[in-house]
Amino acid sequence: MWHDRLSTARRRRLVERLRTVLPASAGRGAVTPLRLRRGAPPRPEQVAEVLRHRPGFSWLDGGPGGHLLFAEPLAVLTTRHGRAKVTGPGGTRNLSAGGFDLLEAALAAWGGPARALLVGFLGYELGAEIERLQPSPAGLIDDLRLPDLHLALYTAGLRWDGHAWTLESSSAWPGPGAGEDPVRAAEEVLAAAQSLTIPEIPPGRLAAGPVTSRPRRGGFEAGVLRAVERIGTGEIFQVNLCRRIETALPADRIPDLYRRLRAASPADHGAFLDLGRGRALLSVSPELFLSVRGRNAETRPIKGTRPRGQEPREDRALARELLASVKDRAELTMIVDVARNDLGRVCETGSVEVIHHAELITLPTLHHTVSTVRGRLQGEGPERAVDLLRAAFPPASITGAPKIQAMTVAAREEEVRRGPAMGAFGWISLDGDLELAVAIRTAAAARGRVAYHAGCGIVADSDPEAEYAESVVKARAFLTALGAAESG
C-alpha cells in the first residue's frame, strides 16, 4: 500500500550497502555566478551541444527556473522488476529493492546536501509497487526493456535563468578531480559553447520505418466505448487511455529528433535524458506533477484540450469553447479531487487547497486547462519526498478516478507497458525538495525504436471518434518531429 515504509532493519541494510558505493554526505551546497571574460553568454542549446557527448548527459529544458544541464554523474540508481543496480565510486551493487524503497534508502544514506540532485525518471509501472494491480505490469508487453526507475546523482549543474549562468554545486563528496576548480571547469564549458555553432535541424524524414499505433484506430475507439460502458455501470468515473505511436529510429538520430521536437512544441518542462547504450527520454511536457520547497507541496493537473486555430479569430474561438465545455471542466474537476486526496494523505489537516481552477494555458499546438493544488507537508527530513511520491504516484491526470481501478482498466486496454511515459521526470534534491513533471508528450528511445504515448481522459459522455481525434492532436508535435505520418 502507499503508506508502507521500509522496516527499520531492511532500511538499515540497504543504507549500509549504498554507503559501500558512496559514503555518507558531508559539506554544503553553493550557487556561484559564472562570468566570462568577454562576449555574450552562450545559449542553452550551445552548452547542451558541448555536454551531450559526456557520460550521463541530462538537460532539464525550460520552465520558470530556466534550464539545468548536467553530465558525468557521481552515482547512478536503476530498478527493474524489483531488482536494483547502483553504481558509484565504490563499484556496483545489485540489490533486491523496488524504486521507492531504493529512493528512500538513498535519501537516508546520502541525504542532506541541497545542491546534490538526483535527476531522471520514475516510470509509470512503479505504481504497482504502491498498489496491487491486475493485470500486473509483469504481464504486459515490455519490448523496450527500459528501467522502471533511472536516477543519476549530480554534485554540480549549470543553470540558465534567461539572462545569466550559475553553477549549482555541492562539496558533499570529494570527486576524482577534487583538485580541479569546479568554477573554472564550468567557465571552460561556457567558453567552449560560446564559439560553437549549433547544428542545423536536419530536414526530411527521421523515422526509419513505418509509424504505427498500438492499438490502431479501431482498437482505440473500441476501448473508449468499453470504458464508457464501465463508467455507466459505476466501476469507474474516468480513465486515461493511451495509444503508443512508434517507429524505428537509429540511435545517432535521437538528438536530431529532440531538436525537432522542441522546435515543434517548446515546453515549460522539457527534458533530454541520455540513459546510455542508445537509450534516451525526450519530453516536451507542459505539466508539473509535483513541486516541493521545504514543506510546501504543489501539483498542477492538466485536462481539456483544443487544437490551435489557423488564424487568431479561430484560435480565440477554440479557447473559449474549451473554457465553456462542461465535459472538459468535469474531467478536470474529478482529477483535481484525486490530486487533493493524494496530497491530503501526507499534508497537514486543512492545508490542502485549490489555488486556481480551470485556467487556460496556450501552447504552440494546443490549448489546455490547468488547476493548481497546494498543501503543507507533515514531518521533516529528506524522506518526506518519498512519502509524497508514494501518496501521489502515478500522477492523477494520467490515471483516472478512482485511481487504482482506472489504472487496472487502462492496463487491460493498452496491453503494453507505458514505461517512462505517463510517469514523472525531473530532479529530487538530497535535502528533500523536488520538481517533477508529468511525462506526457514524452518519447522513449531504446533498442533502435522510439515510442510516444498519446493519452485521453475518458468520461461518461466521451465520443470514441472525438477522443481519437484528440489523441491525433496530442501526437502532432511528435509526428512533425519525425517528419512522417502514421501508417494506415
PyMOL commands that set and color helices and strands:
alter all, ss='L'
color gray80, all
select helices_A, chain A and resi 8-21+44-51+99-110+124-129+137-139+182-194+217-233+251-264+312-324+326-344+384-392+396-398+403-414+464-482
alter helices_A, ss='H'
color red, helices_A
select strands_A, chain A and resi 29-33+58-61+67-70+75-80+83-88+91-96+117-122+149-154+156-160+165-170+212-214+238-248+269-276+279-285+288-293+296-299+302-307+353-362+366-376+400-401+424-429+434-438+442-446+449-458
alter strands_A, ss='S'
color yellow, strands_A
deselect
rebuild
show_as cartoon
